Amino acid sequence: MNRLRQLLAPLSPPEQAALLRALSDLESGSPRQWLLLEIAATLGPAQASRRTQVAALVARWLGTAVLLPLLERWQLPGIEPYQNNAQLLGRCARQALDDASLLLVSLTALLAGFDRLPASRQFAAWLLLLIGGAIKYWRVHRHHPIIAAPENTGEETLPGAEAALGLHGLLLARGAEAAQARALLANLRAAPRTQLAPIATALPELLPPPPERRDFLRAALAGWCGAILPALWLNGWQWGWVVTVLWAMGLAWFAHRSRTFPALILALTVSAYLLARIAHAM
């Protein structure tokens, strides 16, 4: 427990500076790169730690928006532009998690009620993982078509990363007065958490583009596999299916922070198990 508290404790200013600089590398060529570097410069010398290195590596694989709940827990400044994308991807991941949890507990409870061997429950979990994952893949491709990039995007009309001379140059290129640009940057350096909105209003390109199909696909598959993968091992025990149900209930509480969905999972488990026992006894 102490280890978990240390992991989730807010980052120190040197750690924040190191993580912001690492995240800025992922935004190379966009205004967000300059925003993160501008905030990192106010935090002093950077000093990376193991958790910031792991976070930067995960962000490189999955994107910064996926890490937003953890970054907010770490009190990292400058991440507000990613909130909208994080909400969209989080909703997609929670939907996949909910679907997988409901199907998993109902199928597992039915097989347990019919006194099937643990190997049968494991095989059913494998089928659910593979077939359900393929269906999720197809549904994401159907509901999230590839969006063609517009001919003139904001990042194309603004100066490039090397020619922009930071946020000040980008604000001037966007049409802001020199005094207004200096005031916005001064306020940002003084209070990054509260003064980011005025700069985003003056420079809309700070907001990242909407998630692509691959982002939704990663979120959906992460939620689906996260619920089912432990069951491939837990269902191999005689009473491992009970732990599988508890795992699904714990994930549901973590995803929704509410007792309603875990209670639904428990009710569905009990109902499926009792119906199977009654049918098996007849």
C-alpha positions in Angstrom: 0.0 0.0 0.0 2.8 2.4 0.8 4.4 1.5 -2.5 1.2 2.5 -4.3 0.9 5.8 -2.4 4.5 6.6 -3.4 3.7 5.8 -7.0 0.6 8.0 -7.1 2.1 10.9 -5.1 2.4 14.2 -6.9 5.5 14.7 -8.9 8.2 17.0 -7.7 9.1 20.1 -9.8 12.2 18.4 -11.3 10.2 15.3 -12.2 7.4 17.5 -13.7 10.0 19.3 -15.8 11.5 16.1 -17.0 8.1 14.6 -18.0 6.9 17.7 -19.7 10.1 17.8 -21.8 9.6 14.1 -22.7 6.0 14.7 -23.7 7.0 17.8 -25.7 9.2 15.5 -27.9 6.0 13.6 -28.8 4.4 16.9 -30.0 7.3 18.0 -32.2 6.2 20.5 -34.8 3.0 21.5 -33.1 2.2 24.5 -30.8 1.8 22.0 -27.9 5.5 21.3 -28.0 6.2 25.0 -27.2 3.5 25.1 -24.6 5.0 22.1 -22.7 8.5 23.5 -23.0 7.4 26.9 -21.8 5.8 25.4 -18.7 8.8 23.1 -18.1 11.2 26.1 -18.2 9.3 27.5 -15.1 10.0 24.4 -13.0 13.7 24.6 -12.9 16.2 21.8 -13.8 14.7 18.5 -14.9 15.4 15.2 -13.1 13.8 12.1 -14.5 12.7 9.3 -12.3 11.6 5.8 -13.0 7.9 6.6 -13.0 8.4 9.6 -15.3 10.4 7.4 -17.7 7.7 4.7 -17.7 5.0 7.3 -18.2 6.9 8.8 -21.1 7.4 5.4 -22.7 3.6 4.6 -22.4 2.7 8.0 -23.8 5.0 7.3 -26.8 3.1 4.0 -27.4 -0.5 5.0 -26.6 -0.5 8.8 -26.6 -0.7 11.4 -23.9 -4.5 11.5 -23.6 -4.5 7.9 -22.3 -2.4 8.9 -19.3 -4.5 11.9 -18.4 -6.0 10.4 -15.2 -2.6 9.5 -13.9 -1.1 12.9 -15.0 -3.9 14.7 -13.1 -3.2 12.6 -10.0 0.5 13.7 -10.4 -0.7 17.3 -10.7 1.2 17.8 -13.9 0.6 21.3 -15.4 -0.2 21.9 -19.0 -2.3 18.8 -19.8 -5.7 20.5 -20.0 -5.7 20.5 -23.8 -5.9 16.7 -23.8 -9.0 16.5 -21.6 -11.5 16.2 -24.5 -9.6 13.4 -26.2 -9.1 11.6 -22.9 -12.9 11.7 -22.3 -13.6 10.2 -25.7 -11.1 7.4 -25.4 -12.0 6.7 -21.8 -15.7 6.3 -22.8 -14.7 3.9 -25.5 -12.5 1.9 -23.1 -15.2 1.8 -20.4 -17.8 0.6 -22.9 -15.5 -2.3 -24.0 -14.7 -3.1 -20.3 -18.4 -3.2 -19.4 -19.3 -5.4 -22.4 -16.4 -7.8 -21.6 -17.2 -8.0 -17.9 -20.9 -8.7 -18.4 -20.3 -11.4 -21.0 -17.4 -12.9 -19.0 -19.3 -13.3 -15.7 -22.5 -14.6 -17.3 -20.6 -17.2 -19.4 -18.4 -18.2 -16.4 -21.3 -18.5 -14.0 -23.3 -20.6 -16.5 -20.5 -23.0 -17.0 -19.8 -23.2 -13.2 -23.5 -23.8 -12.6 -23.5 -26.7 -15.1 -20.4 -28.2 -13.2 -18.1 -27.9 -16.2 -14.4 -28.5 -15.7 -12.1 -25.6 -15.2 -10.5 -26.3 -18.6 -14.0 -25.7 -20.2 -14.2 -22.3 -18.5 -10.7 -21.5 -19.7 -11.6 -22.4 -23.2 -14.7 -20.3 -23.1 -12.7 -17.3 -21.9 -10.3 -17.8 -24.8 -13.1 -17.9 -27.2 -14.6 -14.8 -25.7 -11.3 -13.0 -25.8 -10.6 -13.8 -29.5 -14.1 -13.7 -31.0 -15.2 -10.7 -28.9 -12.0 -8.9 -29.7 -12.5 -9.4 -33.4 -16.0 -8.1 -33.1 -14.8 -5.0 -31.2 -12.2 -4.5 -33.9 -14.9 -4.6 -36.6 -17.2 -2.3 -34.7 -14.5 0.3 -34.2 -13.7 0.2 -37.9 -17.4 0.7 -38.7 -18.1 3.5 -36.3 -14.9 5.4 -36.6 -14.0 5.9 -40.2 -10.7 7.4 -41.2 -11.1 11.2 -41.4 -9.3 12.8 -44.3 -7.0 15.7 -43.2 -8.2 19.1 -44.4 -6.2 20.9 -47.0 -5.3 23.8 -44.7 -4.8 22.9 -41.1 -3.8 25.4 -38.4 -0.4 23.7 -37.9 0.3 24.1 -41.6 -0.5 27.8 -41.8 1.4 28.7 -38.7 5.2 28.8 -38.7 7.1 25.6 -38.3 8.6 24.4 -35.1 12.0 25.9 -35.9 10.8 29.2 -37.3 8.1 29.9 -34.8 10.4 31.2 -32.0 8.1 29.6 -29.3 4.6 30.5 -28.3 5.3 34.2 -28.6 5.9 33.8 -32.4 2.9 31.6 -32.8 0.7 34.1 -31.0 2.0 36.9 -33.2 1.4 34.8 -36.3 -2.1 34.2 -35.1 -2.7 37.9 -35.0 -2.2 38.8 -31.4 -0.6 42.1 -30.5 2.9 42.0 -29.2 1.9 43.3 -25.8 -0.9 40.9 -25.5 1.3 37.9 -26.4 3.9 39.0 -23.8 1.1 39.3 -21.2 -0.3 35.9 -22.0 3.1 34.3 -21.7 3.9 36.1 -18.4 0.6 34.9 -16.9 1.3 31.4 -18.1 4.7 31.3 -16.5 3.3 32.7 -13.2 0.3 30.3 -13.0 0.3 27.5 -15.7 -2.8 25.8 -14.2 -5.1 28.8 -14.3 -3.7 30.8 -17.3 -3.8 28.2 -19.9 -7.4 28.9 -21.1 -6.6 32.4 -22.3 -3.7 31.2 -24.5 -5.9 28.4 -25.9 -8.5 31.0 -26.8 -5.9 33.1 -28.6 -4.2 30.1 -30.2 -6.8 27.3 -30.9 -4.1 25.1 -32.4 -3.0 24.2 -28.9 -5.9 21.7 -28.8 -4.8 18.4 -30.2 -6.6 16.9 -33.2 -9.5 14.5 -32.4 -8.5 10.8 -31.8 -8.0 8.7 -34.9 -9.4 5.3 -35.6 -6.3 3.6 -34.2 -6.6 5.5 -30.9 -10.2 4.2 -30.5 -9.1 0.7 -31.4 -6.3 0.7 -28.8 -8.8 2.0 -26.2 -11.4 -0.6 -27.0 -9.0 -3.5 -27.1 -7.3 -2.4 -23.9 -10.7 -2.4 -22.1 -11.7 -5.7 -23.6 -8.4 -7.6 -22.9 -8.0 -6.0 -19.5 -11.2 -7.6 -18.3 -10.7 -11.0 -19.8 -7.0 -11.8 -19.7 -6.8 -12.6 -16.0 -9.7 -15.0 -16.4 -7.6 -17.2 -18.8 -5.6 -18.1 -15.7 -8.2 -17.7 -12.9 -10.7 -20.0 -14.6 -8.2 -22.8 -14.4 -8.9 -23.2 -10.7 -11.9 -25.1 -9.3 -13.2 -22.0 -7.6 -11.2 -19.5 -9.7 -14.4 -18.4 -11.4 -15.4 -16.7 -8.1 -12.2 -14.7 -8.2 -12.9 -13.9 -11.9 -16.3 -12.4 -10.8 -14.6 -10.4 -8.1 -12.0 -9.2 -10.6 -14.8 -8.0 -12.9 -16.6 -6.2 -10.0 -13.4 -4.5 -9.0 -12.7 -3.3 -12.5 -16.3 -2.0 -12.8 -15.9 0.0 -9.6 -12.6 1.4 -10.7 -14.0 2.4 -14.0 -17.2 4.0 -12.8 -16.5 4.7 -9.1 -20.0 3.6 -8.4 -21.6 0.6 -6.7 -24.3 0.3 -9.3 -22.4 -1.6 -12.0 -20.6 -3.9 -9.6 -24.0 -4.7 -8.1 -25.3 -5.4 -11.6 -22.4 -7.8 -12.3 -23.1 -9.6 -9.0 -26.8 -9.9 -9.7 -26.1 -11.3 -13.2 -23.6 -13.8 -11.8 -26.0 -15.1 -9.2 -28.9 -15.3 -11.6 -26.9 -17.1 -14.3 -25.4 -19.6 -11.7 -28.8 -20.4 -10.1 -30.5 -20.9 -13.5 -27.7 -23.2 -14.6 -28.0 -25.2 -11.3 -31.8 -25.5 -11.7 -31.4 -26.6 -15.4 -28.6 -29.0 -14.5 -30.7 -30.6 -11.7 -33.7 -31.3 -13.9 
